[in-house]
Amino acid sequence: MNKKRVAVAILWIYSCYAAGGLAEYMVGAPAFIGLAIGVAAAIFFGLDPFGVVWPKAEGKADSVEASPAVETGAAVGSPVWQ
């Protein structure tokens, strides 16, 4: 997992925990509800099993091929060029 996903997961836990604390204070919701929702949101957004939040990584190229427009001659100033 990359750093962005870990940071997002931690922020979701914290923000939902804080919102749960506010809901507990305002309407008397159970104390654990914010933490439970935060962990569920962190798992969903951190792992992103459906590829909704984070785009799926395409297969990386194993080799780099030269473009036909690129000339492969000696560099100017090299002993071969002179």
Contacts in CASP RR format, 6 or more apart in sequence:
PFRMAT RR
TARGET T0000
AUTHOR 0000-0000-0000
METHOD contacts of the structure
MODEL  1
MNKKRVAVAILWIYSCYAAGGLAEYMVGAPAFIGLAIGVAAAIFFGLDPF
GVVWPKAEGKADSVEASPAVETGAAVGSPVWQ
1 46 0 8 1.000
1 47 0 8 1.000
4 54 0 8 1.000
5 45 0 8 1.000
5 46 0 8 1.000
5 47 0 8 1.000
5 48 0 8 1.000
5 54 0 8 1.000
6 46 0 8 1.000
8 42 0 8 1.000
8 45 0 8 1.000
8 46 0 8 1.000
9 42 0 8 1.000
9 43 0 8 1.000
9 45 0 8 1.000
9 46 0 8 1.000
10 42 0 8 1.000
12 38 0 8 1.000
12 41 0 8 1.000
12 42 0 8 1.000
12 45 0 8 1.000
12 46 0 8 1.000
13 35 0 8 1.000
13 38 0 8 1.000
13 39 0 8 1.000
13 41 0 8 1.000
13 42 0 8 1.000
15 38 0 8 1.000
16 34 0 8 1.000
16 35 0 8 1.000
16 37 0 8 1.000
16 38 0 8 1.000
16 41 0 8 1.000
17 34 0 8 1.000
17 35 0 8 1.000
17 38 0 8 1.000
19 34 0 8 1.000
19 37 0 8 1.000
20 29 0 8 1.000
20 33 0 8 1.000
20 34 0 8 1.000
20 35 0 8 1.000
20 37 0 8 1.000
21 29 0 8 1.000
21 31 0 8 1.000
21 34 0 8 1.000
23 29 0 8 1.000
23 33 0 8 1.000
23 34 0 8 1.000
24 30 0 8 1.000
24 31 0 8 1.000
24 33 0 8 1.000
45 53 0 8 1.000
46 53 0 8 1.000
46 54 0 8 1.000
48 54 0 8 1.000
66 72 0 8 1.000
74 80 0 8 1.000
74 81 0 8 1.000
75 81 0 8 1.000
END
